[in-house]
């Protein structure tokens, strides 16, 4: 019988449970939770900034995000591809993480192959009883010295075994091994796996093959972005013998930063200038102290707006860490701006402006509501872009 331990992302106490050595090793490897030894050989599991699910042996550990599951999947997809539509994850029949991922990939995969499984030319090396394509003479001599047949040949074949289908089928197979996938989603994924018969499944840990977005594979784009996300956020392999391990572990700070960067770039595209992520600059004239604000909008070679994404919570006093304001003040000073925007993942007070004494700098705390629907996330970021550029921050006179 499976033990299910469910923790909230904001839990600061955790759970104390009995674990075997394989379970401890697996949980430590996935880094979903901090695992610390307690008296009498028990272990405390404490969330550490990651969300997701890990199943090992008869144990399933889930860390539930403060964001809605649909919003989490949308942020993951949108950060990889701004064309990822809110409708792709709308109407999910479950708030369970495994089920939500499986249902979404099943839906997108079915749409991708509805008009037929995509095919393309792939290069095949094989040994055949006849010459087809190019004869690999060096391999023939090395492997079959003095034997004319079978012939070592290389040829191009029109086949479904292309990069797009390999990525999609590998993600489907990974999800089929997960626990608690709803019966309906499991059935649809199994049918999708059958449609991809003849496509090779990538080995665990193998690099994903490259594919190029085009008109021909356009119907695959959304499914591939989510499939790549599923494979990218899979926990590292561990040496746990025969212990089965399934995992999907997401570092929320990275997800939030990537989403804010991409969403702001899209929202600011209609304004003059360019939006740059991880903008390289220096604090001092001697260029000894490097800095990289998350997002800077540049016009005519000069920064006009700066943003920094913070996946942090208000403290008991209702305030964010002071260090964030100090950091943004340094950004504004170095970039010559009168206004800087701290984008938070949660806040009860709404937008708050901090006017720094003895300067002309204002720091704006701008929380996003991650509990809203995916479409609401984009609306909030668009409102942020408008507020920042509409105010047209001016450079501080030197």
C-alpha positions as CSV (number, residue, x, y, z in Angstrom):
1,X,0.0,0.0,0.0
2,X,1.4,3.4,-1.0
3,X,2.1,6.0,1.7
4,X,1.2,9.5,0.4
5,X,2.9,12.5,2.2
6,X,1.6,15.8,1.1
7,X,3.4,19.0,2.1
8,X,2.6,22.7,1.4
9,X,5.4,24.7,-0.3
10,X,5.2,27.2,2.5
11,X,5.4,24.6,5.3
12,X,8.2,25.5,7.7
13,X,7.7,22.5,10.1
14,X,7.7,19.5,7.7
15,X,6.8,15.9,8.5
16,X,8.8,13.4,10.6
17,X,8.5,9.9,9.1
18,X,10.2,6.5,9.0
19,X,12.2,5.9,5.8
20,X,14.4,3.1,4.5
21,X,17.9,3.8,3.1
22,X,16.7,3.7,-0.6
23,X,14.0,6.2,0.1
24,X,16.4,8.6,1.9
25,X,18.8,8.3,-1.0
26,X,16.2,8.9,-3.6
27,X,14.6,12.0,-1.8
28,X,18.1,13.5,-1.3
29,X,19.0,13.0,-4.9
30,X,15.8,14.6,-6.2
31,X,16.2,17.6,-3.9
32,X,12.4,18.0,-3.6
33,X,12.8,18.3,0.2
34,X,15.5,18.6,2.8
35,X,15.9,15.3,4.5
36,X,17.4,15.5,8.1
37,X,17.9,12.8,10.7
38,X,15.7,13.0,13.8
39,X,15.9,11.0,17.1
40,X,15.0,7.3,17.0
41,X,16.1,6.9,13.4
42,X,13.3,8.9,11.8
43,X,13.6,11.6,9.2
44,X,12.2,15.1,8.8
45,X,11.1,16.2,5.4
46,X,11.0,19.9,4.9
47,X,10.1,21.9,1.7
48,X,13.1,23.8,0.3
49,X,11.8,26.0,-2.5
50,X,11.0,23.2,-4.9
51,X,7.6,21.8,-5.7
52,X,6.7,18.5,-7.4
53,X,6.2,14.8,-6.7
54,X,8.6,11.9,-6.1
55,X,7.5,8.3,-5.9
56,X,10.0,5.7,-4.6
57,X,9.0,2.1,-3.5
58,X,5.7,2.4,-1.6
59,X,6.3,6.1,-0.8
60,X,4.9,9.1,-2.6
61,X,6.0,12.6,-1.5
62,X,4.3,15.7,-2.9
63,X,5.1,19.4,-2.3
64,X,2.1,21.4,-3.5
65,X,2.8,24.9,-5.0
66,X,1.1,28.1,-3.8
67,X,0.4,28.7,-7.4
68,X,-2.5,26.9,-9.0
69,X,-1.4,23.7,-10.8
70,X,-2.7,25.1,-14.1
71,X,-0.7,28.3,-13.6
72,X,2.5,26.4,-12.7
73,X,2.2,24.3,-15.9
74,X,1.4,27.5,-17.9
75,X,4.5,29.3,-16.5
76,X,6.7,26.3,-17.4
77,X,5.3,26.2,-20.9
78,X,5.3,29.9,-21.5
79,X,8.8,30.4,-20.4
80,X,9.9,27.9,-23.0
81,X,7.6,29.2,-25.7
82,X,5.7,32.5,-25.5
83,X,3.3,31.0,-28.1
84,X,2.1,28.6,-25.4
85,X,-1.6,29.5,-25.1
86,X,-3.6,29.6,-21.9
87,X,-6.1,27.3,-23.6
88,X,-3.5,24.5,-23.6
89,X,-4.0,23.9,-19.9
90,X,-7.5,25.3,-19.4
91,X,-10.2,23.0,-18.1
92,X,-8.0,20.5,-16.3
93,X,-10.1,17.9,-14.6
94,X,-7.6,17.5,-11.7
95,X,-5.5,19.6,-9.3
96,X,-3.2,16.6,-8.7
97,X,0.3,17.3,-10.2
98,X,0.8,13.9,-11.8
99,X,-2.7,14.0,-13.3
100,X,-2.5,17.6,-14.5
101,X,0.8,16.9,-16.4
102,X,-0.5,13.7,-17.9
103,X,-3.8,15.2,-19.0
104,X,-2.1,18.2,-20.5
105,X,0.4,16.2,-22.5
106,X,-2.2,13.7,-23.6
107,X,-4.4,16.6,-24.9
108,X,-1.5,18.3,-26.7
109,X,-0.1,15.1,-28.1
110,X,-3.4,14.0,-29.5
111,X,-3.7,17.4,-31.2
112,X,-0.1,17.0,-32.6
113,X,-0.8,13.7,-34.3
114,X,-4.4,14.2,-35.2
115,X,-3.5,14.8,-38.9
116,X,-1.0,11.9,-38.8
117,X,2.3,11.2,-37.2
118,X,5.0,13.6,-38.5
119,X,7.7,11.9,-40.6
120,X,11.0,13.1,-42.1
121,X,14.3,11.8,-43.5
122,X,16.7,10.2,-41.0
123,X,20.1,8.8,-41.7
124,X,20.4,5.1,-41.1
125,X,23.6,3.0,-40.7
126,X,22.8,-0.7,-41.2
127,X,24.1,-4.0,-42.5
128,X,22.1,-5.2,-45.5
129,X,22.2,-8.1,-48.0
130,X,22.4,-5.5,-50.8
131,X,23.9,-2.1,-51.5
132,X,21.6,0.7,-50.6
133,X,22.7,4.4,-50.4
134,X,26.4,4.7,-49.6
135,X,28.7,1.8,-49.0
136,X,30.7,2.3,-45.8
137,X,33.9,0.7,-47.0
138,X,36.0,1.4,-43.9
139,X,33.4,-0.2,-41.7
140,X,33.1,-3.1,-44.1
141,X,36.8,-3.8,-43.9
142,X,36.9,-3.4,-40.1
143,X,33.9,-5.5,-39.3
144,X,33.7,-8.0,-42.2
145,X,37.1,-8.3,-43.7
146,X,36.9,-10.4,-46.8
147,X,33.2,-10.7,-46.7
148,X,31.2,-8.8,-49.3
149,X,27.9,-9.3,-47.5
150,X,26.1,-8.2,-45.5
151,X,27.1,-4.7,-46.7
152,X,27.7,-1.9,-44.2
153,X,25.7,1.0,-45.7
154,X,24.4,4.4,-44.9
155,X,21.1,5.7,-46.4
156,X,18.3,8.2,-45.8
157,X,14.9,6.8,-44.9
158,X,11.6,8.6,-44.7
159,X,10.5,7.6,-41.2
160,X,8.6,8.7,-38.1
161,X,11.7,8.1,-36.0
162,X,12.6,11.8,-36.0
163,X,13.6,14.2,-33.2
164,X,10.1,15.5,-32.6
165,X,8.6,12.1,-32.2
166,X,11.4,10.8,-30.0
167,X,11.0,13.7,-27.5
168,X,7.2,13.3,-27.5
169,X,7.3,9.5,-27.0
170,X,9.9,9.6,-24.3
171,X,7.9,12.1,-22.3
172,X,4.8,9.9,-22.8
173,X,6.7,6.8,-21.6
174,X,8.0,8.7,-18.5
175,X,4.4,9.8,-17.6
176,X,3.1,6.3,-18.0
177,X,5.4,5.1,-15.3
178,X,4.2,7.7,-12.8
179,X,1.8,6.9,-10.0
180,X,-1.7,8.3,-9.6
181,X,-2.2,9.2,-13.3
182,X,-5.9,9.1,-13.8
183,X,-7.2,6.1,-15.7
184,X,-8.6,8.3,-18.6
185,X,-5.3,10.1,-19.0
186,X,-3.3,6.9,-18.8
187,X,-5.5,5.4,-21.5
188,X,-5.0,8.4,-23.8
189,X,-1.3,8.4,-23.2
190,X,-1.2,4.7,-24.0
191,X,-3.0,5.3,-27.2
192,X,-0.6,8.1,-28.1
193,X,2.3,5.8,-27.4
194,X,0.8,3.3,-29.8
195,X,0.5,5.9,-32.5
196,X,4.2,6.5,-32.2
197,X,5.1,2.9,-32.8
198,X,8.6,2.6,-34.4
199,X,9.9,5.7,-32.7
200,X,12.9,5.2,-30.5
201,X,12.6,6.1,-26.8
202,X,15.5,8.1,-25.5
203,X,17.7,6.6,-22.7
204,X,17.5,8.2,-19.3
205,X,19.9,11.1,-19.0
206,X,20.5,11.2,-22.8
207,X,20.6,14.7,-24.3
208,X,17.4,15.7,-26.2
209,X,17.8,15.7,-29.9
210,X,17.6,19.1,-31.6
211,X,14.6,20.1,-33.7
212,X,13.8,23.3,-35.5
213,X,10.4,25.0,-35.3
214,X,8.9,25.3,-38.8
215,X,5.6,25.4,-40.6
216,X,5.8,21.6,-41.1
217,X,6.0,20.8,-37.4
218,X,3.8,23.7,-36.2
219,X,1.1,21.4,-34.9
220,X,3.7,19.7,-32.6
221,X,5.1,22.9,-31.0
222,X,3.0,23.0,-27.9
223,X,3.3,19.3,-27.2
224,X,7.0,19.4,-27.7
225,X,7.5,22.3,-25.3
226,X,5.7,20.5,-22.6
227,X,7.4,17.2,-23.3
228,X,10.8,18.9,-23.1
229,X,9.7,20.5,-19.8
230,X,8.7,17.1,-18.4
231,X,12.1,15.7,-19.4
232,X,14.1,18.7,-18.3
233,X,12.5,18.8,-14.8
234,X,13.0,15.1,-14.2
235,X,15.2,14.4,-11.2
236,X,18.7,13.1,-11.7
237,X,19.3,9.4,-11.9
238,X,20.5,7.7,-8.7
239,X,22.1,4.4,-8.0
240,X,19.2,2.8,-6.0
241,X,19.5,-0.7,-7.3
242,X,16.1,-2.0,-8.3
243,X,14.2,0.8,-6.4
244,X,11.8,2.3,-8.9
245,X,11.9,6.1,-8.9
246,X,9.5,8.6,-10.6
247,X,9.9,12.3,-10.2
248,X,8.9,15.7,-11.4
249,X,10.7,18.4,-9.3
250,X,10.6,22.1,-10.1
251,X,12.7,24.9,-8.6
252,X,10.1,27.6,-8.3
253,X,12.5,30.5,-8.1
254,X,13.9,29.6,-11.5
255,X,10.5,29.0,-13.0
256,X,9.2,32.4,-11.7
257,X,12.3,34.3,-12.9
258,X,12.1,32.7,-16.4
259,X,8.4,33.3,-16.7
260,X,8.7,37.0,-15.6
261,X,11.6,37.5,-18.0
262,X,9.9,36.0,-21.1
263,X,6.5,37.5,-20.2
264,X,7.9,41.0,-19.8
265,X,9.9,40.7,-23.0
266,X,6.6,39.9,-24.8
267,X,4.7,42.6,-23.0
268,X,7.3,45.3,-23.8
269,X,7.7,44.3,-27.4
270,X,5.3,47.0,-28.5
271,X,7.4,49.8,-26.9
272,X,10.4,51.4,-28.5
273,X,13.7,49.8,-27.6
274,X,14.8,46.3,-26.7
275,X,14.3,44.1,-23.6
276,X,17.3,42.2,-22.3
277,X,17.4,39.4,-19.7
278,X,20.3,39.1,-17.2
279,X,21.5,42.5,-18.2
280,X,25.3,42.8,-17.5
281,X,26.5,46.0,-15.8
282,X,28.8,47.1,-13.0
283,X,28.1,48.9,-9.7
284,X,31.4,50.9,-9.6
285,X,33.4,53.0,-11.9
286,X,36.4,50.6,-11.6
287,X,34.1,47.8,-12.9
288,X,35.0,45.6,-10.0
289,X,31.5,44.7,-8.8
290,X,29.4,43.0,-11.5
291,X,25.6,43.0,-11.4
292,X,22.9,41.3,-13.5
293,X,19.4,42.6,-13.1
294,X,16.8,40.1,-14.4
295,X,15.2,42.4,-17.0
296,X,16.3,45.8,-18.3
297,X,14.5,47.7,-21.1
298,X,16.9,49.7,-23.2
299,X,16.1,52.6,-25.5
300,X,18.8,54.2,-27.8
301,X,21.4,52.3,-25.9
302,X,20.3,53.6,-22.4
303,X,18.4,51.7,-19.8
304,X,14.9,53.1,-19.2
305,X,13.4,50.4,-16.9
306,X,14.7,47.7,-14.6
307,X,12.9,44.7,-13.1
308,X,14.0,41.9,-10.7
309,X,11.9,38.8,-10.1
310,X,11.7,37.6,-6.5
311,X,10.1,34.3,-5.6
312,X,9.8,35.3,-1.9
313,X,7.1,35.7,0.7
314,X,6.2,38.5,3.0
315,X,7.4,38.1,6.5
316,X,5.2,38.2,9.6
317,X,5.4,42.0,9.5
318,X,3.9,42.1,6.0
319,X,7.2,43.2,4.5
320,X,9.6,41.7,2.1
321,X,13.3,41.2,2.9
322,X,15.2,44.6,3.2
323,X,18.0,43.1,1.1
324,X,15.8,43.2,-2.0
325,X,15.3,47.0,-1.7
326,X,19.0,47.5,-1.2
327,X,19.7,45.4,-4.3
328,X,17.3,47.4,-6.4
329,X,18.7,50.7,-5.1
330,X,22.1,49.5,-6.4
331,X,20.6,48.7,-9.8
332,X,18.9,52.0,-10.1
333,X,22.1,53.9,-9.0
334,X,24.3,52.1,-11.4
335,X,21.9,52.3,-14.4
336,X,21.0,56.0,-13.7
337,X,17.2,55.3,-13.1
338,X,14.7,56.9,-10.8
339,X,12.5,53.9,-10.6
340,X,13.0,50.1,-10.1
341,X,10.5,47.3,-10.0
342,X,10.7,44.3,-7.7
343,X,8.3,41.6,-9.0
344,X,7.2,39.3,-6.3
345,X,5.2,36.0,-6.5
346,X,2.8,36.9,-3.7
347,X,1.7,39.9,-1.6
348,X,-1.3,40.9,0.5
349,X,-0.8,44.7,0.3
350,X,-0.8,45.2,-3.5
351,X,1.6,47.5,-5.2
352,X,3.7,49.6,-2.8
353,X,6.2,52.4,-3.6
354,X,9.3,53.0,-1.4
355,X,10.8,56.4,-1.8
356,X,14.4,56.3,-0.8
357,X,15.6,59.1,1.4
358,X,18.1,61.7,0.1
359,X,17.8,60.3,-3.4
360,X,15.3,60.6,-6.3
361,X,14.9,56.8,-6.5
362,X,11.6,55.0,-6.0
363,X,11.5,51.2,-5.6
364,X,8.2,49.6,-6.5
365,X,7.1,46.3,-5.0
366,X,4.8,44.7,-7.5
367,X,3.3,41.3,-6.4
368,X,1.8,38.9,-9.0
369,X,-1.1,36.7,-7.9
370,X,-0.1,33.2,-8.9
371,X,-3.4,31.7,-7.6
372,X,-5.2,33.3,-10.6
373,X,-6.0,31.6,-13.9
374,X,-3.1,31.5,-16.5
375,X,-4.7,34.2,-18.6
376,X,-4.7,36.4,-15.5
377,X,-0.9,36.0,-15.2
378,X,-0.3,37.6,-18.6
379,X,-2.8,40.4,-17.9
380,X,-0.9,41.2,-14.7
381,X,2.5,41.3,-16.5
382,X,1.1,43.5,-19.2
383,X,-0.2,45.9,-16.6
384,X,3.3,45.9,-15.0
385,X,4.9,46.7,-18.4
386,X,2.4,49.6,-19.0
387,X,3.0,51.0,-15.5
388,X,6.8,50.9,-15.9
389,X,7.0,52.3,-19.4
390,X,4.1,54.7,-19.1
391,X,5.9,56.4,-16.2
392,X,8.9,56.8,-18.5
393,X,11.6,56.7,-15.8
394,X,14.2,59.4,-16.5
395,X,17.9,59.1,-16.0
396,X,19.3,60.7,-12.8
397,X,21.2,63.8,-13.7
398,X,24.9,63.3,-13.1
